[in-house]
Amino acid sequence: MKLSYKAYAKVNLGLDVLRKREDGYHDVKMIMQTVNLYDVIEIEASDDNLISIVTENDSIPVNEDNLIYKACKLLMDEFNINRGVRITLIKNIPVAAGMAGGSTDAAYTLIGINELFKLGLSKDELMKRGVKIGADVPYCIMGGTALSEGIGEILSPVSGMPNCNILIAKPPIDVSTKFVYENLHANELKRHPDIDGLKSYIEASDIYSIANKMENVLETVTVKEYPIIEEIKTYMKQNGALNSIMSGSGPTVFGLFDNYEIAKKAYDGLLARNITTQVYLTDLVL
């Protein structure tokens, strides 16, 4: 039996970093949103007692460094599963781009192993295990719109987000998450995004106020270091986006649009410019 899943990406409608913790992690407060851009994960059992990962993307490791591998091993060790697993990954989400691509692949691997071997774990039980792999994994299991706190593992669903068009663009650069957080100096920030205000506008289904409140504090580091991020944001806003910000630690930029034709024109315009490597026009998964 082969199981197949759509492993959805996320963006951060708002992202704040409150403080650096003594354990080296950061306390965050952010609103995550699933978008209709996904990798495909295919999972099947094998008789060789190995965890095999197959992908055509040469930039992705297929060994124990891959979060898919870690997710498999976590459940297979806990439940003493003595069969092998073959996982095929069809990669569409930009890699190392602030969209939780690796985390969502791990999340749906946990879901798949649970189903394939009939482990009987609930969604909450999978989420508790997922945080051992990465802070975004529990959210990727949960999906939708959610307030995320702690290091990202404390999740509260938020209802009311209206669907809209979303334009996603990754510039031809890679951004180190470690570099961004090391240079943020959260304790010295004089201004923080209004995540509570953003949440209230989502609950009111007010897309224009939502867009107005969208803000990512990590841009205070990345935009200085990588001006192309601001260039893409500006292009989107000048071409009809209600607002445009960076997702996660970047470098992916997204813009919200309330009109498909305007969004499509901006999409075509970005494709014609030499400032992105991957561009997608899609909507939300609510």
Salt bridges, closest charged atoms under 4 A:
ASP16 OD1 - HIS192 ND1 2.68
ASP23 OD2 - ARG21 NH2 2.82
ASP27 OD2 - ARG19 NH1 3.23
ASP27 OD1 - ARG21 NH1 3.13
ASP39 OD2 - LYS91 NZ 2.61
GLU42 OE1 - LYS2 NZ 3.86
GLU44 OE2 - ARG86 NE 3.96
ASP47 OD1 - ARG83 NH2 2.95
ASP77 OD2 - LYS73 NZ 2.97
GLU78 OE2 - ARG129 NH2 2.70
ASP105 OD2 - LYS91 NZ 3.03
ASP174 OD1 - LYS170 NZ 3.53
GLU182 OE2 - LYS178 NZ 3.99
ASP194 OD2 - LYS213 NZ 2.82
ASP196 OD1 - LYS29 NZ 2.84
GLU203 OE2 - LYS199 NZ 2.82
GLU215 OE1 - ARG191 NH2 2.85
GLU219 OE1 - LYS233 NZ 2.55
GLU230 OE1 - LYS233 NZ 3.57
GLU231 OE2 - ARG273 NH2 3.88
ASP268 OD1 - LYS264 NZ 2.96
